[in-house]
Amino acid sequence: MGLIIIQPTAPMPLFGVVSNKAGGHVVSTILVAMVGMLLTAISYGRMARLYPSAGSAYTYVGKEIHPTLGFVTGWGLLLDYVINPLICVIWCSKAAGNLIPSVPYLAWTLFFALLFTWLNMRNIQAAAATHKYLAIAMGVVVAWMLAATARFVTANPTDFLKPFYDPSTFSVSTFSAGTALAVLTYIGFDAISTLSEETVDPKNTIPKATVLVCLLIGVLSAIEVYAGQLVWPHGQPFPDVDTAYVYIAGRAGGPWLFHAVNLTLLIATIGSGSGGQMAGARLLYGMGRDNVLPAGFFGRIDVVRQVPALNVLLIGVIALAGAMTMTYELGAELLNFGAFIGFLGVNLAAFLRAFRERSAAAIAPAAGFLLCLYMWASLSPKSLLLGAGWAAVGLGYKLLRKPAAV
């Protein structure tokens, strides 16, 4: 289930922006990001053992450290749910433009924002079996891409090492910025912790699955982007940076592979965007129902459709407005900003629990916290500023509202 949530094609949509950001070192950024996510996955696993029925970074931090920090963690993760449909609208609009270039980009953004909202207003949710078959289809497309790459590539032996390290384009600052963005590849692994109540022996199964999913996604992603860099070496401009991997597939396997990758990623991103919108709407509903947010707006359920309709519409409007004004890269960094708040909180909670127990298990969360902090600080100044504004709004609301609640 974890592999399905993240998707086997996870690194393909962000290949172009990471390549430009990191000077072509996409493989290395994926692998370094994997180390940080593996350490964080260990922390999630440890906390899932302590709270096998909670499955929430919000709960972990709130119970282990302080309820206010737990709220900030949940508020940061909420940014993920709000931004995910936004960047999916952007990517779907670019991919649809590859299929029908005559339709303007803004028209596609309106179409996909309305599509996501319509699907969720009708309470249409893809079954797990559908996701399974989609994952199988993705696996077939990945295998096709790798086979096409093997036939296409005739590089010199030295060129096979450049995706890992190219001294002519490497710098610590650009590599760090690319790594902070590459974390998007792994976003969703923490959702495994929410499946504790449906899992046999969750105290052992959930931690193992969380770490294993990060490892498998990391290795598969590294192979996919390595193939992409061999086909399209850094320095050659992409026709469209947001859908760069689609053009790489076209170079390696011709128009059939171009359209296969484009269509597969388009369908997967529609599922991700619409699912993310409903997840965000449900999270806002839960916060409204618990009176963490104003219940009159966020805590309402449409009696006919049985969905939090106002929340769905709100996220749809944000997705449309953001897709018309924001780049995919900035949206991805904002999403990662929120994710890093959650990762930092869970690592800190796991560290403090192990420290109080005087356990050597404190080493992994401490290392995970420091690595996530470094990657978080490597996000672009604009995304840090916007993300800090989001965090300040949440914290300010929490602090100002507290006296009234008492």
C-alpha positions in Angstrom: 0.0 0.0 0.0 2.9 2.3 0.7 4.3 1.8 -2.7 1.0 2.5 -4.3 0.6 5.8 -2.2 4.0 7.1 -3.3 3.8 5.6 -6.8 6.6 3.8 -8.7 7.0 6.8 -11.1 7.4 9.3 -8.2 10.6 11.0 -9.5 9.5 11.5 -13.1 7.3 14.6 -12.7 10.0 16.6 -10.8 13.0 15.4 -12.8 13.4 18.6 -14.8 13.2 21.0 -11.9 15.6 19.0 -9.7 18.0 18.6 -12.6 18.1 22.4 -13.1 18.3 23.1 -9.4 21.1 20.6 -8.7 23.2 21.0 -11.7 22.2 17.7 -13.1 22.9 15.6 -10.0 19.4 14.1 -9.8 20.6 10.6 -8.9 22.7 11.8 -6.0 20.0 14.1 -4.6 17.5 11.2 -4.7 20.0 9.0 -2.7 20.9 11.6 -0.1 17.2 12.5 0.4 16.6 8.7 0.8 19.0 8.7 3.8 17.1 11.4 5.5 13.8 9.7 4.8 15.1 6.4 6.0 16.1 7.9 9.3 12.8 9.7 9.6 11.0 6.4 8.7 12.7 4.8 11.7 11.4 7.6 13.9 7.9 7.1 12.5 8.2 3.4 13.2 9.3 3.9 16.8 6.4 6.3 17.4 3.9 3.9 15.7 4.9 1.3 18.3 4.1 3.7 21.1 0.9 4.9 19.5 -0.3 2.0 17.3 -3.8 3.4 16.9 -3.0 7.1 16.4 -0.9 7.1 13.3 -0.3 10.9 13.2 2.6 13.2 13.5 0.2 15.6 15.1 -0.4 13.1 17.9 3.2 12.0 18.2 4.5 15.5 18.8 1.6 16.7 20.9 1.8 13.8 23.3 5.6 13.5 23.5 6.6 17.2 23.5 3.7 19.7 23.8 0.2 20.1 22.4 1.0 23.5 20.9 4.0 22.0 19.0 1.7 19.2 18.0 -0.7 21.8 16.5 2.1 23.5 14.6 3.2 20.1 13.3 -0.4 19.3 12.1 -0.7 22.8 10.6 2.6 22.3 8.7 1.3 19.0 7.3 -1.9 20.7 6.4 0.2 22.7 3.9 1.0 19.4 2.1 -2.7 18.7 1.6 -3.5 22.2 0.4 -0.5 22.4 -2.0 -0.7 18.8 -3.4 -3.8 19.5 -5.5 -2.2 22.8 -6.7 0.9 21.2 -8.1 -1.1 18.4 -9.5 -3.2 20.9 -11.4 0.0 22.5 -12.7 1.5 19.2 -13.9 -1.7 17.9 -15.4 -2.2 21.1 -17.3 1.3 20.8 -18.7 0.9 17.1 -19.6 -2.5 17.7 -21.2 -0.9 20.5 -23.2 1.5 18.0 -24.6 -1.5 16.0 -25.9 -3.5 19.0 -27.2 -1.2 22.0 -27.6 -3.9 24.2 -29.1 -5.7 24.5 -25.7 -4.2 27.3 -23.6 -2.5 26.5 -20.3 -4.9 28.6 -18.3 -7.9 26.7 -19.8 -6.3 23.4 -18.7 -5.8 24.7 -15.1 -9.5 25.7 -14.9 -10.5 22.3 -16.3 -8.4 20.2 -13.9 -9.3 22.3 -10.8 -12.9 21.9 -11.7 -12.4 18.1 -12.4 -10.8 17.5 -9.0 -13.5 19.5 -7.2 -16.3 17.8 -9.2 -14.9 14.3 -8.4 -14.8 15.1 -4.7 -18.1 16.8 -4.5 -19.6 13.6 -5.9 -17.7 11.6 -3.3 -16.0 9.5 -6.0 -13.0 7.7 -4.6 -10.8 5.3 -6.5 -10.8 1.8 -5.0 -7.6 0.2 -3.7 -7.9 -2.4 -6.5 -7.8 0.4 -9.1 -4.7 1.9 -7.6 -3.1 -1.6 -7.6 -3.7 -2.0 -11.3 -2.5 1.5 -12.0 0.7 0.7 -10.1 1.2 -2.4 -12.2 0.7 -0.3 -15.4 3.3 2.2 -14.0 5.7 -0.7 -13.5 5.3 -1.8 -17.1 6.0 1.7 -18.3 9.1 2.0 -16.1 10.4 -1.4 -17.5 9.7 -0.1 -21.1 11.6 3.1 -20.3 14.6 1.2 -18.9 14.7 -1.2 -21.9 14.5 1.8 -24.3 17.3 3.5 -22.4 19.5 0.4 -22.7 19.0 0.4 -26.5 19.5 4.1 -26.8 22.5 4.9 -24.7 26.0 4.8 -26.3 27.8 7.1 -23.9 31.5 7.0 -23.1 32.4 5.2 -19.9 33.1 8.5 -18.1 29.6 9.7 -18.9 28.1 6.9 -16.8 29.5 8.5 -13.6 28.4 12.1 -14.4 24.8 11.5 -13.1 26.4 10.8 -9.7 29.1 13.5 -9.7 30.1 16.1 -12.4 32.8 18.4 -11.1 32.0 21.0 -13.8 28.5 21.6 -12.5 28.7 20.6 -8.8 28.4 23.0 -5.9 27.3 22.4 -2.4 24.6 25.1 -2.4 22.9 23.9 -5.6 23.2 20.2 -4.6 21.6 21.0 -1.2 18.8 22.9 -2.9 18.2 20.0 -5.3 18.2 17.5 -2.4 15.6 19.5 -0.5 13.4 19.4 -3.6 14.0 15.7 -4.3 12.4 14.8 -1.0 9.1 15.2 -2.8 9.9 11.8 -4.3 9.2 10.2 -0.9 6.2 12.2 0.3 3.5 9.9 1.4 5.6 7.2 3.1 4.4 8.5 6.5 0.8 7.6 5.5 1.6 4.0 6.3 1.4 4.9 10.0 -2.3 5.7 9.5 -3.0 2.0 8.6 -2.1 0.7 12.1 -5.6 -0.4 13.0 -6.0 -2.4 9.7 -2.6 -4.1 10.0 -1.7 -7.5 11.6 0.9 -7.0 14.4 1.2 -3.3 13.7 3.9 -2.7 16.3 6.3 -4.7 14.2 4.8 -4.6 10.7 4.3 -0.8 10.4 8.0 0.2 11.3 9.4 -2.5 8.9 7.0 -1.5 6.1 7.8 2.2 6.5 11.5 1.8 6.2 11.3 -0.8 3.4 9.0 1.4 1.3 11.5 4.3 1.6 14.3 2.0 0.6 12.5 0.5 -2.4 11.2 3.8 -3.7 14.7 5.3 -3.3 16.4 2.5 -5.2 13.8 2.5 -8.0 13.8 6.3 -8.3 17.6 6.4 -8.5 17.5 3.8 -11.4 14.7 5.8 -13.2 16.5 9.2 -13.0 19.9 7.6 -13.8 18.4 6.3 -17.0 16.9 9.7 -17.7 20.2 11.5 -17.2 22.0 9.1 -19.6 19.4 9.8 -22.3 19.3 13.5 -21.7 22.6 14.8 -20.3 22.6 17.9 -18.2 23.1 21.1 -20.2 20.7 20.2 -22.9 17.5 22.4 -22.4 14.2 20.7 -22.0 11.2 21.8 -24.2 9.3 22.0 -20.9 11.0 21.6 -17.6 7.9 20.5 -15.7 7.3 17.5 -18.0 10.9 16.9 -18.9 10.8 13.2 -18.3 8.1 12.8 -20.9 10.5 14.2 -23.5 13.3 12.0 -22.3 11.0 9.0 -22.8 10.3 10.3 -26.3 14.0 10.5 -27.1 14.7 7.0 -25.8 11.6 5.2 -27.2 9.9 7.4 -29.8 6.4 8.8 -29.9 4.8 5.7 -28.5 6.8 5.8 -25.3 6.4 9.6 -25.1 2.6 9.2 -25.1 2.6 6.2 -22.8 4.7 8.0 -20.1 2.7 11.2 -20.6 -0.7 9.5 -20.3 0.4 7.3 -17.4 1.7 10.2 -15.4 -1.3 12.3 -16.3 -3.8 9.7 -15.0 -1.7 9.1 -11.8 -1.5 12.8 -11.1 -5.2 13.2 -11.5 -5.7 10.5 -8.9 -3.1 12.1 -6.6 -4.5 15.6 -7.0 -8.2 14.6 -6.4 -7.2 12.3 -3.6 -5.1 15.0 -2.0 -8.0 17.5 -2.2 -10.3 15.1 -0.4 -7.7 14.3 2.2 -7.2 18.0 2.8 -10.9 18.6 3.0 -11.3 15.7 5.5 -8.4 17.0 7.6 -9.9 20.5 7.7 -13.3 18.9 8.6 -11.6 17.0 11.5 -10.0 20.2 12.8 -13.3 22.0 12.5 -15.2 19.3 14.2 -12.7 19.3 17.1 -13.1 23.1 17.2 -9.4 23.6 16.4 -10.7 25.7 13.4 -14.0 27.5 13.2 -16.6 24.8 13.2 -19.2 26.8 11.4 -17.3 26.7 8.2 -14.8 23.8 8.4 -16.8 21.4 10.5 -19.8 21.2 8.2 -20.8 18.2 6.1 -23.1 18.4 3.1 -26.2 16.3 4.2 -26.8 15.1 0.7 -23.4 14.3 -0.6 -21.9 13.5 2.9 -18.7 15.4 2.0 -17.2 18.5 3.6 -18.3 20.5 0.5 -17.1 24.0 1.7 -13.6 22.6 2.4 -13.5 20.9 -1.0 -14.5 24.1 -2.7 -11.9 26.1 -0.7 -9.0 23.8 -1.6 -10.3 23.8 -5.3 -10.2 27.6 -5.4 -6.7 27.7 -3.8 -5.5 25.1 -6.4 -6.9 27.1 -9.3 -5.5 30.4 -8.1 -2.1 28.9 -7.3 -1.8 27.0 -10.6 -2.4 30.3 -12.4 0.2 32.2 -10.5 2.8 29.8 -9.2 5.4 27.5 -10.7 5.5 23.8 -10.2 9.0 24.2 -8.5 7.8 26.7 -6.0 4.7 24.7 -5.2 6.8 21.5 -4.7 9.1 23.4 -2.3 6.1 24.8 -0.3 4.8 21.2 -0.1 8.1 20.0 1.2 8.3 22.9 3.7 5.2 21.6 5.3 6.4 18.0 5.2 9.7 18.9 6.8 7.9 20.4 9.7 6.2 17.1 10.2 9.5 15.2 9.8 11.4 17.4 12.2 8.6 17.0 14.8 8.5 13.3 14.6 12.3 12.9 14.7 12.4 15.2 17.7 9.7 13.3 19.5 11.4 10.0 18.9 14.7 11.5 20.1 13.3 12.8 23.3 11.5 9.5 24.1 14.8 7.6 23.5 16.8 10.2 25.4 14.5 9.9 28.4 14.9 6.2 28.3 18.7 6.6 28.0 18.6 4.4 24.9 21.1 4.3 22.0 18.0 4.5 19.8 18.3 8.2 20.2 21.1 8.3 17.5 18.9 7.7 14.5 16.3 10.3 15.2 19.0 12.8 16.1 20.7 12.2 12.8 17.3 12.4 11.0 16.4 15.6 12.6 19.7 17.3 11.7 19.6 16.1 8.1 16.0 17.1 7.7 16.8 20.5 9.2 19.7 21.0 6.8 17.5 20.1 3.8 14.7 22.3 5.1 17.0 25.2 5.4 18.2 24.5 1.8 14.8 25.3 0.3 14.6 28.5 -1.7 14.3 31.8 0.2 10.9 32.5 -1.3 9.5 29.1 -0.3 10.9 29.6 3.2 9.3 33.0 3.5 5.9 31.8 2.3 6.1 28.7 4.5 7.1 30.8 7.5 4.1 33.0 6.9 1.9 29.9 6.8 3.4 28.7 10.1 3.0 32.1 11.7 -0.7 32.3 10.7 -1.3 28.9 12.3 0.7 29.6 15.5 -0.9 33.1 15.8 -4.4 31.7 15.5 -3.6 29.0 18.1 -2.2 31.5 20.6 -4.8 34.2 20.1 -7.6 31.7 20.3 -6.4 29.9 23.4 -7.6 32.4 26.0 -11.1 32.4 24.4 -11.3 28.6 24.6 -10.4 28.7 28.3 
